[in-house]
């Protein structure tokens, strides 16, 4: 699956360079961000465009993470840093938020954003979420926003998340899952992976992988089923699908979902 990973890295490098995605401040609100959360970061009263315009999530995991002052949090696939910055405000100066991303251009953008915002309690590290550059048992909370679907080895991601969490730690994910199998012509297309469709797993399979990693109380707390027109809109914003691909996408009506999932690492290995 190296061609897929290479394609994803290139696509998100281009997104960072162009500073254009399907998001803007209004779209972030539609995806679950509270407008109040986005305020107070700059003289304009909102997060800078350099943060918002490279945001490409499908939910707002930090909103339900119940972050507490002094905690250490970790964002898997941080991109330009929007969720890192929101989390940083909640954990305070005695807390810390680490963002991990494999894309140099995104990390460069995130670090520039941190400097612009004067965020002192954040850190951005280069790495793949299947092999996290963090110590075992070193974080209280892990969150991720529409990223895990992009990796071919999701079991490795959840195993690494489990390793990084302290006993009793928790994980909150917003990600794309499916309610039916993705057709092979879309599954095999790196372009459809890049729009968070090709790598999406069946929801029950996704949840099972989290449980197999050792997590307890795995639960879907919200779900939004996308209309086929929405999925086609994402796709056409990134590449031109063939007629056959377009028909396959339209057949996915209400089959691709944005799910918010919670889980925790038991205080002891025994469950």
N, C-alpha and C positions, 0 to 999 in steps of 0.2 A: 504493500500500500504506500510505498514511498512516493510514487507519482501524485497521489492524493495529497500527501503532506506538503510536497513541494508546491503544488497548485494553490493550496490554502495559504501557505506562507507568502507566495507571490501576490495573491489577491488582497490580502490584508496589508501587505507592504504598500500596494498601490492605493488602498483606501487611506492609509496614513499620509501618504504623499499628497493626494488630492484633497484630503480633508472633507470628503463628501460621502455620506451614507444615506440610508433611507430614514435617518433620524434628524429631528430638529427639536427644539424645546417643546413644541406642541405634541410631537410624536412621542417624546419621552413620557409626557403626562398620560397619553393614551395607553402607554405600555405599563402604567402603574406607578410612575413617579409622582410624588406629591409636589405641587409647585413650590410649596414652602421649603421642601428639601433642597430644591435647586437654587434657592435664593441666598444672598449674603456672601457670595464668593468673590464678587468683583464690584466695581463702582456701578456697573449696570444692574446689579442686583441679581444676576443669574450666573451660572457657570459660564466661563468663556466659550466662545464658539470653537476654539481649538480643542475643547473637551467634548462638547455636545456633538459636533459634526463628525466625529469618528466613533461615536457611541453606536453600537450595533446589536444591542441586547434584545431579549424577548420577554423581559420581566424586570422586576425590581427586588432582587433577593435581599438586599440590605434592609429593606423596609420591614421585613418580618424576622430578621436575624436576632432581634432583641440584644443588640450590641451594648455592652456595659463599659463604663469608664475603666481604663486600665487594661482592657483585654488586648490580646494580639490576634489579628485577623489576617487571613490569606485569601487573595483573589486569584482563582485559576483562570488564566487567559485575560489579563487585565486590560488589554488594548490601550487606549489613550488615558485610562485611569478614572473614568467617571465614578464607578462603584467604590474604588479605593478612596477617593476624596470624600464621598458621602460617608463611608465608614469611618474615615479619620476624624470627622467631626464628632462622631458618636463615642469613640473610644477615648478621645481627649488626648492631651499632651503626654499623659502618663501611659497611654496605650500606643500601639503600633499597628500599621497595616502594611502588608507586603503584597505587591503585585508581581505575578510571574507571567511572562509572555515569551514566545519563541521568535517574535518578529522585531528585528532591530529598529525598524522605522517606527513601530508603535511604541517601543520603549523610549526612543528618542523623544517622541511626542509627549509621552507620559511624564518624563523627567522635566521637559520644558514647561509643561502644565504645572507641575509641582512647584517649580521655581516661580512661575507667574502668580500662583495662589499663595505662596509663602508657606506651603505645607511642610512642616518639619518632622512630622511623625509618620511619614510614608517612605517606602523603599521599593524600588523596582529592580527585579532580578531577571536576567535572561535564563530561560530554561524551557523544557517541554513538560507539560503537565503529567506525562507518563513517567517522568523521572524528576521530581521536584527538587529544586536547589534549596531545601530547608531541612533543618535537623528534625529527627524523629521526636514526637511528643512536644513540639515547641509552640503550637498555636492552639488558641481556644475555639476559634470559629473559622470555618472554610466556607466561602461562597463562590459562585460562578454564574455567569450570565450568558447563556447561549453560546457556549464554547465547546463543551464536552462532545457534542454531536459531531464536531469537526475532526475529532481524533479517531483513527482506525482502531485503537486498542483501549476501549473504555474500561475494561477490567483493570488494566494497569493504572489508569487514572484513579479509580476508586481505591485500589490497594495503596497507592501513594497518599491519597487523602487520609486514609485510615492511619497510616504510619505517622503522618505529620501532626495529627491531632493529639492533644493530651487526652488521657482517660477522662471520660465525661464530656469531652468536646462535642461540638455539633457542626453539621453541614447543612447549608441551604443552597439549593440549585434552582435556577430557572433555565430550562432547556427545551429544545424541540424533540418531541417523541412522536410516534405514529400509532394510529389505531388500526392500521392495516399495512400489509407489506408494500414497500416501495417497488415499483416496477424496475426490472433489471436495467433497462436502457437509461433510467435516471440514476439508479444506484451506481452504475459504472461510469457515470459522467462526472469528472472532477468539477465542472462548472456548477452542477446541481449540489455537490458537496459544499461549494463555496457560499451558497445561499442558504446553508443550514438544512438542506433537505436530504441530500444523498446519504449522509452518514447517520441520519436519525434512526434509532432503534424502535422496535415495538415497545410500548410503554411497559408491559409486563416483563419483557426481557431486560430493559433498562433497570427496573426496580430490583430484579433478581440479581443483577451484577453488583448492585450496591450492597445487598444482603450478603452475597458471597464474600465480599471484602471484609465482613465482620460487623457492619453497622446494624444497629437495632432501631426499632420504631420507625421504619422507613414508611413515609406517608406522602401521598399527593394531596396538597392542601388547596390547590387551585388548578384549573385547566381551562384553556381557551382553544377551541377548535377553529382553525383557519378556513375561511372560504377559499375556494379554488382561485377566485379572482385575485385574492391577496397574495397567494403563493405565486401565481403567474406574474404579478406585479413585481415581487422581489426579483424573480428570475430575469425578467426583461430589463431590470435596472442594472444587471451585471453582464448578461450575454444574451444572444439571440437564439432561442431554442428552435429546433426544427419543428415542422408541423406534427410529426409523430410525438416528439417530446411535449409539445404544447397540449396535445390531446391527452397524454398521460398525466400531465399536471392538472388539467381540468377534471380528470377522473378522481383526483385526490380530495375532492370537496369534503371538508370536515374530517379528513383523515390525518392531517398533520396538526399537532397540538403544541402549544406552549404550556408546559407543566411546571409548577413550582413544587419542589420536593424537599422534604426535611428528613434528617436522620441524625443519629448521634452515636458516638463511640462509647460503648459501655465503660463504666468506671473500672471494671475488671474484665479480663478476657472472657470469663464465663458469662453466658447470657441466660 
